[in-house]
Amino acid sequence: MEKSFEPSTFESKWYAHWEASGCFRPTGKGEPYTIMLPPPNVTGTLHMGHAFQHTLMDALVRYHRMKGYDTLWQVGTDHAGIATEMVVSRNLHLEGKGETRDSLGREKFIGKVWEWKQHSGDTITRQMRRMGASGDWSRERFTMDEGLSQAVVETFVRLFEEGLVYRGQRLVNWDPVLKTAISDLEVVSEEENGHLWSIAYPLADGSGTLTVATTRPETMLGDTAVMVHPEDERYAHLVGKTVKLPLSDREIPVIADDYVDREFGTGVVKVTPAHDFNDYAVGQRHGLPLINILTPEARINANAPARYQGLDRFEARKAVLADLEAAGLLLETKAHKLMVPRGDRTGQVIEPYLTDQWFVKMDTLAARGLELVENGSVRFVPENWINTYRHWMGNIQDWCISRQLWWGHRIPAWYDAAGQAYVGRSEEEVRAKHGLGADVALTRDSDVLETWFSSALWSHSTLGWPDEAAMEQYGYAKRLPTSVLVTGFDIIFFWVARMIMMTDHF
């Protein structure tokens, strides 16, 4: 024996021997025991959270193997749409050849992503092997594999046919650098120093003004109402009247809604349904128009007065404040702390943005997902995390599943010249189903599905669903439901809840 203990001299050798001899594969005998590895992003390397939960999983699967269970630890990685596009775009910049995502075009850029994936994508699996994680590498999957991609298309089409997927215009979290919608998980809100500006809105009949306080004065260019509390006696006589929107050639109504906090500021607030999530809800209740004043790059668009068009949103803020002051309508400026939402990848201020997106209706799916936890079909350890799950599921919104990216599962929808959308597993299926001849030009949707959509299918797509031969091969019937999931609390809603709903539904 060597004088000193040097694990590196023998660990890799023995691990390779164990893997090659099939030690980590299911035996096919005994009661099934299955763990699905939460698929790490293919973009990078493992962190301490991964190391911790992989150790827990490894202990569980080794224990059950030794107990004689037919044990499977299903491993694999996630294609991580936004993160991967950013990494490859950064690499292009570092190469210094002047190539960018847009200059390459969709097909060539996706080719570059696949090249990078082949080069760097095995870092995580190397790390897991060095840790000694005894996953079944013969069954390793990637969310962009052919079989898993088929599962994504099948899921989208079936949900659409069931009326659970729809296309609509809604407010989303918008990153003006990435120029895509992002999920709540990708938004980090922290308290920052800002300002609260008080602005006079003249009543249209000339009888006075209403003072409105705002932290985002540039959005007033898209105001469609001012709002007071219905029980606020100070303003009851003004409800139903109109005010002249400063800096714009428009009159907007005074409305009453109990969303207003009478104690905040003057008790009068502006309503910008196309640029604030709470205002959007108010606008829906009161039938207010939605006026989007921003471009995808967060510049002022043609819906605003001409003198602001083309300005960056923060340049527009300065211009609006200067014009209000010149008009004698800027009454007060004071320091104010506020929560500012920023994209976790770009650090840019996120905008609530009105755009056409694809959504999943969540009411019936969420009710079933909550039922499965309440009746004990799914159990949380520790049990207190059921409260987080209940909170999310009880306050759920329809799920925005489209992303304005190129890397990912392209949405299986095609449009005719009039903008009518047709959903199907292929263009050929769409044409046959709707009787569209070769003379009808169809253009495929350029968006992709967000990464959480494909990873929500992980527990059954990795077992061969929806291909019957693959389902038989991978033991779909005996391995669902799986035995245990080891994961972080931060993705209970974004991944765990959605996987519960999707696995149960299909």
N, C-alpha and C positions, 0 to 999 in steps of 0.2 A: 504493500500500500504506500501511497504518497505520504510524506511526513505531515503535510498540511491539507486541510479540507478545501478543495477547489471545485465547486459545483460545475463551473463552466466546462471542465474537461470531460464530464460524462453526461450532463443533463441533456444536451442536444442530441447526443448519440442514442441514448436510451429512448428519448421521446420519439425520434424518427423510427426506431425499431418498433415501439408500441403502436405507432400510427400505421406503419406498413403491415403489421401483423393483424390489424383489424380490432385491436383492443377497445377502440372507442366507438365501434359500431354496435347497433342493437343486435342482440343475439337471436331475436325471433322467438324466444321462449320466455315464459313467465308473464306476469301482469305488466301492461305497458306503463312506462313512466316517461313523460316527455316535458322538456323545458325548451322554450324558444328564446334564443339569445336576442335581446333588443338590438337590432342591427346598427352598429356604429356607422357614422358617416364615413364614406370611402375617402373623403378629402384629406384625412390626416392621421393623427396618432392617438393612442389611448391616453386618457387622463386618470387621475386617482380614483374618480368615481367608477369608471369602467373597471379598473383593477379590483376594487372592493367588491362590486357586484359579480364580476366574473369568478372571484374566489368563492363567494357564496354558492354560485351555481355549480362550480366544479366540485365543491364538497358534497352537495346534494346528489349530483349525478354519480359520483364515485361510490357514495354510500349505497345508493339504490342498485347500482351494478353489482356490488358485492352481496347485496341481499337477494340477488337473483331476478330482479326486475328486467323486463325488456326495455332497456334504457336508451333514450335518444336525447342528445343535446344538439338541437338544430342551430347551426351557425350561419352567418352571412353578413353582408354589409348593405347599406342604404346609399342610393345614388346622390342624395343631398343636392337638390337642384340649384338653389341660390348659392350655397357655399362653393360648390364645384365650379359654377360659372365664374365666380369671383376669382378663384385660385387660377384657373386657366387664363382668364383675362389679365391677371397680374403677371403671369409667366410670359404672356405675349409682350407685355410692356417691357419686361426685364430683358427680353431677347434683343430689343432695340432695332427691330426690322421695320417698325412702323405699322405692323399688323395689329388690328383690333378685332373685336367680335364682329362689329358692323362691316368692316372692310372685307373680312373673310366671307361673310354670308353664312346662312344657317347650316348648310350641309358641311362646308369645310370646317366651320367652328366645331360642330358636333364631332367631326373626325378628329380634331385636335383634343377634344375632351376624352374620347376613347383612347387615344394615344397616351394621354396623361394617366388615365385609369390603369392601363396595362403596365405603365412604368411604376406608378406609385401606389396602386391600389392594394398591394399585398403587404404593405407596412403593418397594418393592423393584425393581419393573420400571423405574420412573423412574431409580433409582440405577444399574441395570445399563446403561440407555441412555446416561446421562451418562458412564459409564466407557468407552463405546464398544463394549460387548460385542455381538458380531455374531450373536446367537441368532436362530432363526427364530420371530419373535413371532406369525406367522400360525398357528402350531401350539401356542401357549402352552396349558398345561393346569393344572388345579387338582385336588387329590386328591378334592374333593367334586363335581367335574363329573359330569354324568349318566353318561357312558361309563365313567369311572373307578370310579364307585360301582357300576355293574353288574359290573365286574370283581371288586370286593371281595365282593359277594354270591355271585357264581359261584364264587370261590375258596373261600369258607367252606363252601358247600354241597358242593362236590366233595370237599374235604378231609374233611368229616363223613361223606360216603357211603363214602369210602375207609377210614374208621376212624382217620384222623389228627387229627381234631378231636373233643374230648370235653369233657364238663362234669364237674367233680369238686371235692371239697373239699380245698384245699391251703393251705399257708402262702404269703402274698404280702407284699411290701413295702407297708405301708398308711400313707397320709398322713391323720392324723385331722382336719386342717383341710379338705383337699380332699374327704375321705371317699371315697377311691378307691384302688385298687391302682395302684402306679407301677412302672416298670421299674428295673432296677439302675442304668441310666444316669442316672436322675433322683435317685439317692441319692448324697450326698456324705458320706464317712466321714472324720472328722478326730479326732486325739487331743485329748481334753479331760480336765480334772481331775475326778475323781469319788471314790467311796469303795468299799472292799471290806468287806462286813459278814460276820462269822462268826456262825453261828446254830446252836444245839444242836437236833437232831432226836431226841427220846427214842425208844429202842427200845420196841416195843409190849410186849415181855415184861418190861420193867422192869429189864433187865440193864445199862443204861447209855445213852449218847447217841452220836450221830454228829455231828461238827462239819462243817457245810457253809458254804462261802464263796460269796457272790454279790454282784454289782454292781447287781442289780435285785430287791430283796427283795419288792416288791409282787407279782411274778410267782409267788412261792411259793404263792399262793392257788390256782394252777392246776397245781401239781406233781402228777405221777403216779408218780414213783419217785425214789429216790436211787441213785447209781451209783458203783461202784468199778472199778478195773482188775482183770481176772481173775487176774493174776499178783501182785497186791499181797497179800503174806502177812498184813499187818496186819488185813485185813478178810475174808479168805477164809471164815472161820467164820460171817460174818454174811449172806453171799449167800443169798437165799431167805427171810430173815426179813423182818419189816415194821417200819416206824417210824410213830409218830403224827405226822401233819403238824401242826406248830404252828399255832394260831389257827383250825384247821379240824377238823371232826368226821370225819376220814378217816384210814385207815391206808393206807400206800403201801409197795410192796416195795423191797427192796435188790437191785439187779441188778448184773451184771458185764458190762463192755464195754471193748474195748481203745481206744475213743475217749478214755478218761480219761487225763490227764497226771498220773502218780503224783507228779511233783515239784511240781505247782502246789497251793498251799494245803495242805490236809490229805489230798489225794488222794481226797476224797469230793465229788461234785457233785450238785446237784439236777437233775431232769429235768422240763422244762416243754414238752412237745411242741407245744402250741398257740401258744407265744410265743417260740420260738427255732428257727432253721433247722437247727442241728446236733442239737438235742434232737428235732426232728421226725424226722430220719433215724434216731436211736436208737429213738424210739418205734415207727417202722415195723418195725425189726428185731426188737423185743421184744414187739410187739403191745400196746403201752400205750394206754390211752384218751387222747383229746385233749379237754382241758377249756379252752374259751375263756372268759376272765374279763373281756374288754373289749367295750364297745359300739363302734360305728363312730366315735364321738367320743373314744375312749380313756378312757371312764369305766368303773368297775367294774360288771359286770352281775350278773344274778341267780344265776349259777353260783358266786359267792363268798359267804361268810358275810354275813348281813344288815347287820351294822354297817359294812361297807365299800361296800355297794352305792350307786351314784350318785356316789361320789367320783371326782374326776379322778385319773389314774394317779399323779401326783406328790403329790397330797394323800393318796392311799392309801398311798404309800411312807412318808410321815411317820407315819401312823396305825399301820401295820404295825410299824414300828420302835419306836414308843412302847409298843405292846402286847407286843412281844417283850421289851423291856427290863423292863416291869412283871412279866412272867412269869419273869424271870431266864434267858431263853433267848438274849439278845443278848450274845455273848461278847466281841466285839471290833469296833471301827470304826477303819479306818485309811485314810489317803489313798491313792488309786490312780489312775493314768492309764489311760484306756481309749479305744478307738475308738467314737465315737458317730455313728450314721447319721442324717443330716438330709435332708429334702426340699430339692432345690436351688431350688425356687420359693417354698416357704413358710418354710424354715428350721426347721421343726418336727422333733422327734425322730420318726423313722420306727419303726413297730411291726411286727414279724412278726405277721401276723394271719391267723387261720383263717377262710376264707370260700369260698363256692361261686363258681367262676370257670370260664371256658372256656379250654381249653389246646390247643396243637398238640403232638402227639407228635413228638419231634425225633430219635430215634435213627437211623432209616433216612434221613431227610432230611439229617442232619448227616454221616453216613457218605458219602453221595453228594457233599455239598458239599466235604468234605475231599478226596475222590478227584479232583474237578475241578481242585483246586489242585495236588495231588501229581503228577498226570499232565501238567501243563503247559497244560491248557485255559484256565486263568486264571493270570495271572502277576502277581506283586507287584513294584512298583518303589518304593523299594529292596527287594531280595529278603528282607532280614531281617524284614520285617513278616509273612512267612509263619509265623514262630514265634508271633506273637501270635494269628494265625488258628488255627493248630494247637491252641494252648492252649485257646482258647474252644471250638472244635469237639470237642475231646477230653474236655471236662469239661461238656458241655452238659446242661441240664435242660429238661424240657418247658416250653414257652413260654406264659406267661399272656397271653392276648390280649384279655381283657375289661377294660373300665374303667367305673367308676360315674359316668359323665358324660352330658351331653345332646348336646354338640356332637361330631359324628362320624358314622360309619357304624353305624347301629343294627343290632344282631345279629339275623340273620334266623331267629329261633327263637320259637315260640309254646308256651304252657303251658295245659294243661287244669286243671280244678279240683283234681285230685289231684297237680298239680305235674309231670306227665309232659311232657317237652320234645319238640317236633316241629320239625324243621329243614326249610326250603324257601325257594324264591326269592320266594314270596308266601304270604299266608294261604290264597288260593284253591288254590294248588298243594298246600299242606299238607293241607287238607281233602280234596281229591280223592285224594291219595296214600294217606291213612290212613282214608278212608271216614268222615270226621267231618262229620255233618250240621249244619244251622243251629242245632239244639237244643244242641249242645256249645259252651259258651262257651270262647273262646280269648283269652289275654292275651299280647301281645308282650313279649319280653324288653326291659327298660328300659335295659340297658347298651349301650354302644357298643364298637366294636373299637378297640384302641389304635392310635395313629397309625403306628407302625412296621409294622403289618400291611398297611395300604394302600400305604405307601411302598415296601414290599418288592416290590410288583407294578409299580413305576414303569417298569422297562425294557420291559415288554410291554403294560401297560395304556395307556401313552401312544401305543402303536402300534396301538391299536384292539382289542386282545384283550378279550373273547372274540367280538365282533361281526364276522362274516366280511366284511361290506361295508366296515366301518371298517378292518379289517386290510388289505384290498386298497388302500383309499384312502391309508393312512399308510405303506405299504411294509413291513409286518410281516415278510414272508418274507425280504426281502433285507437288513433292518437288524438282525436278531438272528442271532448274538450281536453286540452293539455293539462298537465298536473299542477304546475306552479310557474309564476312569472316573477322574476326578480328585477326590479327597476327602480328608478329614482322618482320621488314624489312630484318632481317638477313637470313630469309628462303624464300624470294621471289622467288629465283631460285630453291633452293633445294627441296622445297615442293610446294609452290603456283604454279609456272610455270608448274611443272610436273603434278600436279593435274588438272590444266586447260587442258593440252594436253590429259591426259588419260580420263578425264570425257567426253570431247568432242569426242574423238576417238571412245569410246565405247557406 
